[in-house]
């Protein structure tokens, strides 16, 4: 019950044993109801008392325990969570050193959140390449940044509807062999995030390494150039079987 809030399994078992019965219990009864070993139960009860999740009372030399009422426990957990978030926001690095390490990140929502954070932190330029439904999730901040005078360049696979000025759109050929979902985000020509799908799961790298920033920036403009060439001369190029075969093998 409480493990997802940072409590141990034994702590969760003790609270559940107490909250599901309408009477105070001594340690022996808690051991029977919770399954927590007798050798551990007093230590667990002490920690739960210190955390404010268990009430204690002594009656006729017997120590009894009762749970913090559920509604009160919920409010306490919410307050604790909000206080932790507030403290987390105040943490700042005292000294920022050049960091050219390559960091890896997994899980779609975590990658989405990091992309959003990078876009908000941008101060001079944004380069963003991705599929239309990915980019549309960030359109509001992209339009806000452009309105602030920040350079925003977009390469989208599939159409998006926006007021952005610099948008290059690729409408892929149905026979394209290598067109895979991915994202490239370059912020202030200083840091990049590249994300792609590996074994059906999103994975990303994030770095301020200058060589990689340069590589992915050039990769972005490679996509822009290839999209524009295909748009203007695609019908002619596709008539040549060799050129068509090469184009359909490109990742874009």
Secondary structure, DSSP 8 states (H G I E B T S, - for coil): --GGGT--HHHHHHHHHHHTSSS-B-HHHHHHHH---HHHHHHHHHHHHHTTSEEEEEETTEEEEEE--HHHHHHHHHHHHHHHHHHHHH---SS------EEEEESHHHHHHHHHHHHHH-SSEEEEEEEHHHHHTTHHHHHHHHHTT-EEEEEEES------SEEEEE---TT-SS---EEEEEETTTEEEEEEEETTEEEEEEE--HHHHHHHHHHHHHHHHHHHHHHHHHHHHHTSHHHHHHHHH---
